Amino acid sequence: MPISTQDVAQAKRELARLKGSLARWLKYRTINDAVMAGTAKTRKPLAYAQAVVGQARDVAAEQRLASQLAVLLTEIAPDAQLPSSDLSQNPQGAVQLAQIVISGNIPTAPGPASQGATHAWLWPVLIVGGLLLAVTTAIHSAADVAEQKEHDACIEAGACTDTGFFLKAAAIVGLGWFVWKGLGVGDVVRGHIKGR
């Protein structure tokens, strides 16, 4: 089946979304790892922050993510020398595999087999050719879920701020001002007060 430029463009978009999801997950995962190591500043007591992060870490979800990333990378580069995706042997396996996907640098075995190393710009073609679009989409979704859990734990531990809260508060204040001034509710209220 021939590969169309539309298929490759769609694979490029999915790959970009996948990399973005993985990067966001790694950001909060790294902060939470620092909380667990006791090297991150937290606004809450360290023992509490570590307990929150430890309880929120979903090892089963990370194992699925690591397995999916390993499938994607071995299909793209069959001669890849990847870190173990088994988290019981390598607790940082999902993190290491995500870093490889984001960077596009797949480690290969030294020697003649590595001469045809797969370049990151070829990945979209290989994803379409290997029918890996569903795997890429599944990884993107799994990374989004993992990112949300790590982000929530980071906020609860006091190592991150909830920017969403401030945006919501600003929106409420803006809406209140619009109703008060823009719709004239303030004038009506002041008129009623003066009329008493």
Contacts in CASP RR format, 6 or more apart in sequence:
PFRMAT RR
TARGET T0000
AUTHOR 0000-0000-0000
METHOD contacts of the structure
MODEL  1
MPISTQDVAQAKRELARLKGSLARWLKYRTINDAVMAGTAKTRKPLAYAQ
AVVGQARDVAAEQRLASQLAVLLTEIAPDAQLPSSDLSQNPQGAVQLAQI
VISGNIPTAPGPASQGATHAWLWPVLIVGGLLLAVTTAIHSAADVAEQKE
HDACIEAGACTDTGFFLKAAAIVGLGWFVWKGLGVGDVVRGHIKGR
3 125 0 8 1.000
3 128 0 8 1.000
3 129 0 8 1.000
7 128 0 8 1.000
8 124 0 8 1.000
8 125 0 8 1.000
8 128 0 8 1.000
9 124 0 8 1.000
10 128 0 8 1.000
10 133 0 8 1.000
11 123 0 8 1.000
11 124 0 8 1.000
11 125 0 8 1.000
11 127 0 8 1.000
11 128 0 8 1.000
11 133 0 8 1.000
11 136 0 8 1.000
12 124 0 8 1.000
14 127 0 8 1.000
14 133 0 8 1.000
14 136 0 8 1.000
14 137 0 8 1.000
14 140 0 8 1.000
15 123 0 8 1.000
15 124 0 8 1.000
15 127 0 8 1.000
15 136 0 8 1.000
17 140 0 8 1.000
18 101 0 8 1.000
18 136 0 8 1.000
18 139 0 8 1.000
18 140 0 8 1.000
18 143 0 8 1.000
19 101 0 8 1.000
19 102 0 8 1.000
20 102 0 8 1.000
20 143 0 8 1.000
21 139 0 8 1.000
21 140 0 8 1.000
21 143 0 8 1.000
21 144 0 8 1.000
21 147 0 8 1.000
22 98 0 8 1.000
22 101 0 8 1.000
22 102 0 8 1.000
22 139 0 8 1.000
22 143 0 8 1.000
23 102 0 8 1.000
24 143 0 8 1.000
24 147 0 8 1.000
24 151 0 8 1.000
25 98 0 8 1.000
25 143 0 8 1.000
25 144 0 8 1.000
25 146 0 8 1.000
25 147 0 8 1.000
25 150 0 8 1.000
26 95 0 8 1.000
26 98 0 8 1.000
26 99 0 8 1.000
26 102 0 8 1.000
28 147 0 8 1.000
28 150 0 8 1.000
28 151 0 8 1.000
28 153 0 8 1.000
28 154 0 8 1.000
28 160 0 8 1.000
29 95 0 8 1.000
29 146 0 8 1.000
29 150 0 8 1.000
31 40 0 8 1.000
31 150 0 8 1.000
31 154 0 8 1.000
31 159 0 8 1.000
31 160 0 8 1.000
32 53 0 8 1.000
32 56 0 8 1.000
32 57 0 8 1.000
32 150 0 8 1.000
32 153 0 8 1.000
32 154 0 8 1.000
32 157 0 8 1.000
32 159 0 8 1.000
34 40 0 8 1.000
34 159 0 8 1.000
35 42 0 8 1.000
35 46 0 8 1.000
35 49 0 8 1.000
35 50 0 8 1.000
35 53 0 8 1.000
35 154 0 8 1.000
35 157 0 8 1.000
35 159 0 8 1.000
36 50 0 8 1.000
36 53 0 8 1.000
36 54 0 8 1.000
38 46 0 8 1.000
38 50 0 8 1.000
40 49 0 8 1.000
40 159 0 8 1.000
41 159 0 8 1.000
42 49 0 8 1.000
42 157 0 8 1.000
42 158 0 8 1.000
42 159 0 8 1.000
43 158 0 8 1.000
43 159 0 8 1.000
44 52 0 8 1.000
44 157 0 8 1.000
44 158 0 8 1.000
48 157 0 8 1.000
49 157 0 8 1.000
49 158 0 8 1.000
49 159 0 8 1.000
50 157 0 8 1.000
52 153 0 8 1.000
52 156 0 8 1.000
52 157 0 8 1.000
53 153 0 8 1.000
53 154 0 8 1.000
53 157 0 8 1.000
54 153 0 8 1.000
55 153 0 8 1.000
56 149 0 8 1.000
56 150 0 8 1.000
56 152 0 8 1.000
56 153 0 8 1.000
56 156 0 8 1.000
57 149 0 8 1.000
57 150 0 8 1.000
57 153 0 8 1.000
58 146 0 8 1.000
58 149 0 8 1.000
59 87 0 8 1.000
61 142 0 8 1.000
61 145 0 8 1.000
61 146 0 8 1.000
61 149 0 8 1.000
62 87 0 8 1.000
62 94 0 8 1.000
62 146 0 8 1.000
63 85 0 8 1.000
63 86 0 8 1.000
63 87 0 8 1.000
63 94 0 8 1.000
64 142 0 8 1.000
65 94 0 8 1.000
65 98 0 8 1.000
65 139 0 8 1.000
65 142 0 8 1.000
65 143 0 8 1.000
65 146 0 8 1.000
66 85 0 8 1.000
66 86 0 8 1.000
66 87 0 8 1.000
66 93 0 8 1.000
66 94 0 8 1.000
66 97 0 8 1.000
67 85 0 8 1.000
68 135 0 8 1.000
68 138 0 8 1.000
68 139 0 8 1.000
68 142 0 8 1.000
69 85 0 8 1.000
69 94 0 8 1.000
69 97 0 8 1.000
69 98 0 8 1.000
69 100 0 8 1.000
69 101 0 8 1.000
69 139 0 8 1.000
70 82 0 8 1.000
70 85 0 8 1.000
70 97 0 8 1.000
71 135 0 8 1.000
72 101 0 8 1.000
72 127 0 8 1.000
72 132 0 8 1.000
72 135 0 8 1.000
72 136 0 8 1.000
72 139 0 8 1.000
73 80 0 8 1.000
73 82 0 8 1.000
73 97 0 8 1.000
73 100 0 8 1.000
73 101 0 8 1.000
73 106 0 8 1.000
74 80 0 8 1.000
74 82 0 8 1.000
75 126 0 8 1.000
75 130 0 8 1.000
75 132 0 8 1.000
75 135 0 8 1.000
76 106 0 8 1.000
76 118 0 8 1.000
76 123 0 8 1.000
76 126 0 8 1.000
76 127 0 8 1.000
76 132 0 8 1.000
77 106 0 8 1.000
77 108 0 8 1.000
77 117 0 8 1.000
77 118 0 8 1.000
79 108 0 8 1.000
79 109 0 8 1.000
79 113 0 8 1.000
79 114 0 8 1.000
80 106 0 8 1.000
80 107 0 8 1.000
80 108 0 8 1.000
81 107 0 8 1.000
81 108 0 8 1.000
81 109 0 8 1.000
82 97 0 8 1.000
82 100 0 8 1.000
82 106 0 8 1.000
82 107 0 8 1.000
83 90 0 8 1.000
83 92 0 8 1.000
83 93 0 8 1.000
83 96 0 8 1.000
83 97 0 8 1.000
84 90 0 8 1.000
84 93 0 8 1.000
85 93 0 8 1.000
85 94 0 8 1.000
85 97 0 8 1.000
87 93 0 8 1.000
87 94 0 8 1.000
90 96 0 8 1.000
98 143 0 8 1.000
100 106 0 8 1.000
100 107 0 8 1.000
104 120 0 8 1.000
104 123 0 8 1.000
105 120 0 8 1.000
106 117 0 8 1.000
106 118 0 8 1.000
108 114 0 8 1.000
108 117 0 8 1.000
118 126 0 8 1.000
126 132 0 8 1.000
127 133 0 8 1.000
127 136 0 8 1.000
151 160 0 8 1.000
154 160 0 8 1.000
155 161 0 8 1.000
155 162 0 8 1.000
179 185 0 8 1.000
180 186 0 8 1.000
END
